[in-house]
Amino acid sequence: MEPTKKPKLDEEPQQVLVQFYNAEGEVIGPEIDMPDNATPLQLQQVLNSLQNSEDTYSLYLGSVEVSSSLGEAVKEASHSSELVIPLTYHPQSLYRIAPATRATSCLQGHTEAILCVQYSPDGVHLASAGGDTTVRLWDVDTETPFRTMRGHNNWVLLVSWSPDCKKLASAGSDGTIRIWDPHTGQQLGKALAGHRKYVTSLSWEPLHKDPSCRKLASASKDQSVKVWDTVKFTNLLTINSHGGCVSKVLWGGEGKIYTASHDRTVKVWNESGRCLRELKGHAHWVNQLSASTDYVLRTGSFDPFSKDPVEDHQATAAKRFNEVCGRGERLVSCSDDFTLFLWDTESTTAISRMTGHQQLVSQVSFSPDGHFIISASFDKSIKLWDGFKGSYLTTFRGHVGAVYQISWAPDSRMFVSGSKDSTLKIWSMKSKKLLVDLPGHADQVYAVDWSPCGGKIASGSRDRILNIWRN
């Protein structure tokens, strides 16, 4: 008779000490003794009991997500089980968005390359523009043409919705900015002319600062930044401090205006045009900026997943902003020097210098919840970074051409990328891998935007086709 085999010691659960931290590095609760075979669900239950909440979380040990068990994450992170295990948690949205899997419409109308697309903050309207000098509005429900607006005499590079959805701004190579009524398709007032070269960026004053959404900031290759009154159609302020093309302007929720330039600097201004800080560190042109509050400022008081009616749009927008802002806005900048910098807007010292890309970084974006950053590069890769510390998390590879544009899903669980290789790809934050490959365009994809309602993605290409993707 064979003797009964004893279980191996390493098959028995080992007790380990766990300490929870929030995304900002603050300690949550005491150190807790737990078995190393604890699942993410069990860890969530412990965390919820500490905070008296019912939220769902993603848990990380360094850059490793706890996906199967605590012990597996400890092994993957090469962390000693004899030491206290620091787990950082990130709250997840209560709603979950399904990934797009097919193109439901291939909309024709543009006669040249489509250079920009953007959904309205409430997800009801879609605007596109490009090399044919027109701005087009599309019916989101029927996916058919709605209005064609003409006025520009050169490429339209930008479209930007006001946070209250009542106005649409467009600008481009002719140096002018035009304000449109999205319901009638008519131009409001005269063209805003003042820039001597093409306009590179537009940004509206946040809704919680002014519920009438009256002011609009613009940046230009002529090295200037201007603030416009879109009711009187006059120039309120001109900033001429940069020594190169101003590539990006952002109007922050705390009242500051952020600008990035080819003079290798990022500058912080107050609303009267006084320079508060100059952020230096990049060795080449600064291409793009993103703020941790980008998504909530874009959508204003519109929360498509809330069933409660909005009575005070300004108060609702302020509440949504404060929930995401936390201890202050953070900025991330990307450059032709292959690097990114994470900034605290109250300091001239960078939180982190983020390296790893092998070619210029074309686009950077904070997740809607402000916890993560993605960067797209001409090296054909997309990298994921921690939104508070700037630490590297992982690299997404799959494109065979330069990655031009990226856009987050509203629940921060996925993002979509558009590339020179003519495809769009949807990536999963949970698996850190490709989720859906979306071929369909016949040429380079220049523009992509995920609807704030979450159900659709729009993409514009050099093939002059506007594709609508949905599940």
ROBA-8686 format. One record per residue (C-alpha): residue number from 0; residue in one letter; x, y, z. Coordinates in steps of 0.1 Angstrom, whole numbers, plus 2048, in hexadecimal, padded with zeros to 3 digits. Layout:
N
> i,aa,X,Y,Z
> NUM,A,X,Y,Z
...
This chain:
471
> i,aa,X,Y,Z
> 0,M,800,800,800
> 1,E,80F,821,7F5
> 2,P,813,83C,810
> 3,T,7FC,85A,80D
> 4,K,80F,877,7FC
> 5,K,812,896,811
> 6,P,80A,8B7,800
> 7,K,828,8CC,7F7
> 8,L,82E,8E9,80D
> 9,D,82E,902,7F0
> 10,E,80B,8F6,7E8
> 11,E,7FE,903,809
> 12,P,7F4,927,80B
> 13,Q,80E,93D,81B
> 14,Q,804,95B,830
> 15,V,812,97D,824
> 16,L,80E,9A1,830
> 17,V,7FB,9B8,819
> 18,Q,7FA,9DE,81A
> 19,F,7E1,9F1,804
> 20,Y,7E9,A13,7F4
> 21,N,7D4,A2A,7DF
> 22,A,7E0,A36,7BD
> 23,E,7EF,A55,7CD
> 24,G,805,A40,7E5
> 25,E,7F1,A45,805
> 26,V,7EF,A28,81D
> 27,I,7CC,A19,821
> 28,G,7C6,A05,841
> 29,P,7DE,9F0,855
> 30,E,7F5,9D4,848
> 31,I,7DF,9B4,843
> 32,D,7E9,990,846
> 33,M,7DB,97D,828
> 34,P,7E1,95C,816
> 35,D,7F6,95E,7F6
> 36,N,7DA,94C,7E3
> 37,A,7C2,969,7E9
> 38,T,7B0,973,7C9
> 39,P,7AA,996,7BC
> 40,L,785,993,7C7
> 41,Q,790,98A,7EB
> 42,L,7A8,9A7,7EB
> 43,Q,78D,9BF,7DF
> 44,Q,776,9B3,7FB
> 45,V,791,9BA,815
> 46,L,798,9DC,806
> 47,N,772,9E5,805
> 48,S,76F,9DB,82A
> 49,L,78B,9F3,832
> 50,Q,77B,A0F,81F
> 51,N,756,A06,825
> 52,S,750,A07,800
> 53,E,743,9F0,7E4
> 54,D,75B,9FA,7C8
> 55,T,76E,9E4,7B0
> 56,Y,794,9E8,7AC
> 57,S,7B2,9DE,798
> 58,L,7CE,9D4,7B0
> 59,Y,7F3,9D8,7A7
> 60,L,814,9CC,7B7
> 61,G,82B,9E5,7A6
> 62,S,824,9E2,781
> 63,V,814,9BF,785
> 64,E,7EE,9BC,787
> 65,V,7E0,9A2,79F
> 66,S,7CC,98E,786
> 67,S,7CB,96A,794
> 68,S,7D8,96A,7B7
> 69,L,7EE,97E,7CE
> 70,G,80A,964,7CE
> 71,E,80C,963,7A8
> 72,A,80F,989,7A7
> 73,V,82B,987,7C2
> 74,K,83E,96E,7AC
> 75,E,839,982,78C
> 76,A,845,9A2,79D
> 77,S,863,98F,7AD
> 78,H,858,99D,7CF
> 79,S,862,98B,7EF
> 80,S,845,97C,801
> 81,E,857,982,822
> 82,L,853,9A8,81D
> 83,V,834,9BC,81F
> 84,I,822,9BB,7FE
> 85,P,817,9DE,7F2
> 86,L,7F7,9DD,7DE
> 87,T,7EC,9FC,7CB
> 88,Y,7C8,9FD,7C2
> 89,H,7B6,A10,7A5
> 90,P,790,A13,7A7
> 91,Q,77E,A07,788
> 92,S,75F,A15,778
> 93,L,73E,A05,783
> 94,Y,734,A03,75F
> 95,R,746,9EE,745
> 96,I,748,9F6,720
> 97,A,749,9DB,706
> 98,P,765,9DD,6EC
> 99,A,75C,9E6,6C8
> 100,T,75F,9C8,6B0
> 101,R,753,9D4,68E
> 102,A,74E,9F3,678
> 103,T,729,9FA,676
> 104,S,72D,A18,65E
> 105,C,747,A23,645
> 106,L,73C,A47,63F
> 107,Q,745,A59,61F
> 108,G,744,A7E,619
> 109,H,766,A8C,61F
> 110,T,77A,A90,5FF
> 111,E,79C,A92,610
> 112,A,7AD,A81,62E
> 113,I,79A,A83,64F
> 114,L,7B1,A94,669
> 115,C,79B,A97,688
> 116,V,77C,A87,697
> 117,Q,76B,A8F,6B8
> 118,Y,74B,A84,6C9
> 119,S,738,A9F,6DD
> 120,P,73A,A9D,703
> 121,D,717,A8E,705
> 122,G,71F,A74,6E9
> 123,V,702,A80,6D4
> 124,H,715,A91,6B8
> 125,L,735,A88,6A4
> 126,A,74A,AA1,691
> 127,S,766,A9B,678
> 128,A,77C,AB1,662
> 129,G,79A,AAE,64C
> 130,G,7AC,AB8,62C
> 131,D,78D,AC1,618
> 132,T,788,AE1,62D
> 133,T,766,AD6,63A
> 134,V,759,ACD,65D
> 135,R,73E,AB2,65D
> 136,L,725,AA8,677
> 137,W,717,A85,678
> 138,D,6F7,A76,688
> 139,V,704,A5E,6A2
> 140,D,6E4,A49,6A4
> 141,T,6DE,A44,67F
> 142,E,703,A48,675
> 143,T,6FB,A5E,658
> 144,P,706,A81,64D
> 145,F,6F5,A9E,661
> 146,R,706,ABF,657
> 147,T,724,ACA,641
> 148,M,733,AEB,64C
> 149,R,749,AFF,634
> 150,G,75D,B1E,63C
> 151,H,782,B14,63F
> 152,N,798,B18,621
> 153,N,7B3,AFF,62A
> 154,W,7B7,ADF,63E
> 155,V,7A2,ADC,65D
> 156,L,7B9,ACD,677
> 157,L,7A4,ACF,697
> 158,V,780,ACD,6A3
> 159,S,777,AD3,6C8
> 160,W,755,AD1,6D9
> 161,S,74C,AE9,6F5
> 162,P,746,AD7,716
> 163,D,721,AE0,714
> 164,C,71D,AD2,6F1
> 165,K,70E,AF2,6E4
> 166,K,72C,AFD,6CE
> 167,L,746,AED,6B8
> 168,A,767,AFD,6B0
> 169,S,77D,AF5,692
> 170,A,79F,B02,687
> 171,G,7BB,AF9,670
> 172,S,7D4,B03,656
> 173,D,7C3,B24,64D
> 174,G,7CB,B32,670
> 175,T,7A6,B39,678
> 176,I,78F,B2B,692
> 177,R,76A,B27,68A
> 178,I,74D,B21,6A3
> 179,W,730,B0C,696
> 180,D,70D,B06,6A3
> 181,P,70B,ADF,6A2
> 182,H,6E5,ADF,69F
> 183,T,6E2,AF6,681
> 184,G,704,AF2,672
> 185,Q,708,B18,66F
> 186,Q,727,B2B,678
> 187,L,723,B41,697
> 188,G,730,B64,693
> 189,K,750,B6C,680
> 190,A,76F,B56,67C
> 191,L,788,B5B,699
> 192,A,7A6,B68,685
> 193,G,7C7,B72,696
> 194,H,7DF,B56,693
> 195,R,7F9,B5B,677
> 196,K,7FF,B36,672
> 197,Y,7EB,B16,675
> 198,V,7D9,B0D,696
> 199,T,7E6,AEF,6A8
> 200,S,7CF,AEB,6C6
> 201,L,7AE,AF6,6D5
> 202,S,7A1,AF4,6F9
> 203,W,781,B01,709
> 204,E,77E,B10,72C
> 205,P,770,AF5,743
> 206,L,74B,AF5,748
> 207,H,74D,AF7,76E
> 208,K,761,B17,76A
> 209,D,748,B27,752
> 210,P,727,B15,74B
> 211,S,722,B2A,72B
> 212,C,743,B1C,71C
> 213,R,74B,B3D,70E
> 214,K,772,B3C,70C
> 215,L,787,B28,6F5
> 216,A,7AD,B26,6F5
> 217,S,7C1,B1F,6D5
> 218,A,7E6,B18,6CE
> 219,S,7F8,B1E,6AD
> 220,K,818,B18,69A
> 221,D,81D,B3E,69C
> 222,Q,829,B37,6C0
> 223,S,80B,B48,6D0
> 224,V,7EE,B3E,6E6
> 225,K,7CD,B51,6E4
> 226,V,7AE,B51,6F9
> 227,W,78D,B5A,6E6
> 228,D,76B,B65,6F0
> 229,T,753,B4F,6DB
> 230,V,735,B65,6E2
> 231,K,744,B87,6D7
> 232,F,75D,B75,6C0
> 233,T,77A,B8A,6CD
> 234,N,79D,B83,6D9
> 235,L,7A0,B86,6FF
> 236,L,7C4,B7C,705
> 237,T,7E4,B75,6F1
> 238,I,802,B63,700
> 239,N,823,B67,6EC
> 240,S,83C,B57,703
> 241,H,846,B37,6F2
> 242,G,864,B36,6DB
> 243,G,855,B1B,6C3
> 244,C,835,B0D,6B5
> 245,V,81C,B07,6D1
> 246,S,811,AE4,6CC
> 247,K,7F7,AE0,6E7
> 248,V,7E1,AF5,6FE
> 249,L,7CC,AE7,71B
> 250,W,7B4,AFB,730
> 251,G,7B6,AEA,752
> 252,G,79A,AE6,76B
> 253,E,7AD,AFA,786
> 254,G,7AD,B19,770
> 255,K,7D0,B15,762
> 256,I,7D9,B13,73D
> 257,Y,7F4,AFB,733
> 258,T,808,AFE,713
> 259,A,822,AE8,702
> 260,S,83A,AF5,6E7
> 261,H,855,AEC,6CF
> 262,D,86C,B02,6E4
> 263,R,86E,AE2,6FA
> 264,T,85B,AF1,718
> 265,V,839,AED,728
> 266,K,82B,B0D,738
> 267,V,80F,B12,752
> 268,W,7FB,B33,750
> 269,N,7E0,B43,764
> 270,E,7C0,B4F,753
> 271,S,7CE,B73,750
> 272,G,7EC,B66,73C
> 273,R,807,B67,757
> 274,C,820,B4B,755
> 275,L,81F,B38,776
> 276,R,839,B1D,76E
> 277,E,850,B11,752
> 278,L,855,AEB,751
> 279,K,876,AE1,741
> 280,G,885,ABF,73A
> 281,H,87E,AB5,716
> 282,A,89B,AB6,6FE
> 283,H,885,ABA,6DE
> 284,W,863,AC6,6D3
> 285,V,846,ABF,6EC
> 286,N,82B,AB0,6D6
> 287,Q,80D,AAA,6ED
> 288,L,800,AB0,710
> 289,S,7E5,A9D,724
> 290,A,7D6,AA7,746
> 291,S,7C9,A8D,760
> 292,T,7A8,A9F,75D
> 293,D,7A5,A9F,737
> 294,Y,787,A88,735
> 295,V,772,A97,750
> 296,L,778,ABB,742
> 297,R,76F,AAF,71F
> 298,T,74E,AA0,72B
> 299,G,745,ABC,743
> 300,S,724,AB3,755
> 301,F,71C,A96,73D
> 302,D,71F,A74,74D
> 303,P,70F,A5C,735
> 304,F,70E,A41,74F
> 305,S,6FB,A55,769
> 306,K,6D5,A52,769
> 307,D,6D1,A71,77F
> 308,P,6C4,A90,76D
> 309,V,6DD,AAD,76D
> 310,E,6CD,ACC,77C
> 311,D,6EC,AE2,782
> 312,H,705,ADB,766
> 313,Q,720,AF1,776
> 314,A,71D,AE0,798
> 315,T,71D,ABD,788
> 316,A,73C,AC5,773
> 317,A,74E,AD3,792
> 318,K,745,AB4,7A6
> 319,R,752,A9C,78A
> 320,F,772,AB1,787
> 321,N,779,AB0,7AC
> 322,E,774,A8A,7AD
> 323,V,790,A85,793
> 324,C,7A7,AA2,79C
> 325,G,7AF,A96,7BF
> 326,R,7CD,AA9,7CC
> 327,G,7D3,ABC,7AB
> 328,E,7D6,AB9,786
> 329,R,7F3,AA6,777
> 330,L,802,AAB,754
> 331,V,814,A93,73E
> 332,S,828,AA0,71F
> 333,C,837,A8D,703
> 334,S,852,A96,6EB
> 335,D,867,A8F,6CC
> 336,D,883,A86,6E4
> 337,F,872,A64,6E9
> 338,T,869,A6D,70E
> 339,L,84C,A77,723
> 340,F,84B,A8C,743
> 341,L,831,A8B,75E
> 342,W,82C,AAC,770
> 343,D,81B,AB9,78F
> 344,T,80C,ADA,784
> 345,E,816,AEB,7A5
> 346,S,83C,AE3,7A0
> 347,T,857,AE9,786
> 348,T,866,AC7,78E
> 349,A,85A,AA9,77B
> 350,I,84A,A8C,78E
> 351,S,85A,A74,775
> 352,R,86E,A72,755
> 353,M,85F,A55,741
> 354,T,876,A44,728
> 355,G,873,A25,712
> 356,H,866,A30,6F0
> 357,Q,87E,A2C,6D3
> 358,Q,86F,A48,6BD
> 359,L,85C,A68,6C1
> 360,V,83D,A66,6D7
> 361,S,81F,A73,6C3
> 362,Q,803,A71,6DD
> 363,V,7FE,A6E,702
> 364,S,7DD,A6A,716
> 365,F,7D2,A66,73A
> 366,S,7B7,A4C,741
> 367,P,794,A5B,749
> 368,D,79A,A52,76E
> 369,G,7BC,A62,76E
> 370,H,7CE,A43,77A
> 371,F,7E1,A39,75B
> 372,I,7F3,A48,73D
> 373,I,7F7,A3A,71A
> 374,S,810,A47,701
> 375,A,811,A40,6DB
> 376,S,831,A41,6C7
> 377,F,83F,A3F,6A4
> 378,D,852,A20,6B1
> 379,K,831,A0D,6AB
> 380,S,82B,A07,6D0
> 381,I,814,A14,6EB
> 382,K,820,A16,70F
> 383,L,80D,A16,730
> 384,W,818,A2B,74E
> 385,D,80C,A31,771
> 386,G,7F9,A52,772
> 387,F,806,A5D,794
> 388,K,82A,A52,795
> 389,G,832,A50,770
> 390,S,840,A2D,774
> 391,Y,840,A16,755
> 392,L,826,9FA,756
> 393,T,826,9E8,734
> 394,T,829,9EB,70E
> 395,F,80E,9E3,6F5
> 396,R,81C,9D6,6D3
> 397,G,808,9CC,6B4
> 398,H,808,9E9,69C
> 399,V,820,9E7,67F
> 400,G,820,A0C,678
> 401,A,823,A2C,68C
> 402,V,807,A31,6A6
> 403,Y,7F7,A53,6A0
> 404,Q,7D9,A55,6B7
> 405,I,7CC,A45,6D7
> 406,S,7AA,A49,6EA
> 407,W,79E,A3A,70A
> 408,A,77D,A29,711
> 409,P,769,A3C,72B
> 410,D,76D,A20,745
> 411,S,793,A20,742
> 412,R,793,9FB,73C
> 413,M,79D,9FD,717
> 414,F,7AB,A15,6FE
> 415,V,7AD,A16,6D8
> 416,S,7CA,A20,6C2
> 417,G,7CC,A2B,69D
> 418,S,7EB,A26,688
> 419,K,7FD,A2B,668
> 420,D,7F7,A06,661
> 421,S,7D2,A0E,659
> 422,T,7C5,9FB,677
> 423,L,7B5,A03,698
> 424,K,7BC,9ED,6B6
> 425,I,7AA,9EA,6D8
> 426,W,7C0,9E2,6F5
> 427,S,7B5,9D3,717
> 428,M,7C1,9E2,737
> 429,K,7BA,9C2,74A
> 430,S,7CE,9AA,734
> 431,K,7E6,9C5,727
> 432,K,7E2,9B6,705
> 433,L,7D0,9BB,6E4
> 434,L,7AB,9B6,6E7
> 435,V,79D,9BD,6C5
> 436,D,7AE,9C4,6A3
> 437,L,799,9DC,68D
> 438,P,7A4,9DC,669
> 439,G,78E,9EF,651
> 440,H,79F,A0E,645
> 441,A,7B2,A0E,625
> 442,D,7CD,A27,630
> 443,Q,7DC,A38,64E
> 444,V,7C5,A3F,66C
> 445,Y,7CA,A63,676
> 446,A,7AE,A68,68F
> 447,V,79C,A53,6A9
> 448,D,783,A5B,6C5
> 449,W,770,A45,6DE
> 450,S,74D,A52,6E5
> 451,P,748,A5F,709
> 452,C,729,A48,709
> 453,G,741,A2B,703
> 454,G,72D,A19,6E8
> 455,K,73F,A25,6C9
> 456,I,761,A2E,6BB
> 457,A,766,A45,69D
> 458,S,785,A45,687
> 459,G,790,A5A,66A
> 460,S,7AA,A51,651
> 461,R,7BE,A5C,633
> 462,D,7A6,A46,61F
> 463,R,78C,A62,624
> 464,I,774,A4A,636
> 465,L,765,A4F,659
> 466,N,760,A2E,66A
> 467,I,749,A28,687
> 468,W,751,A0A,69C
> 469,R,73B,9F9,6B6
> 470,N,736,9D8,6C8
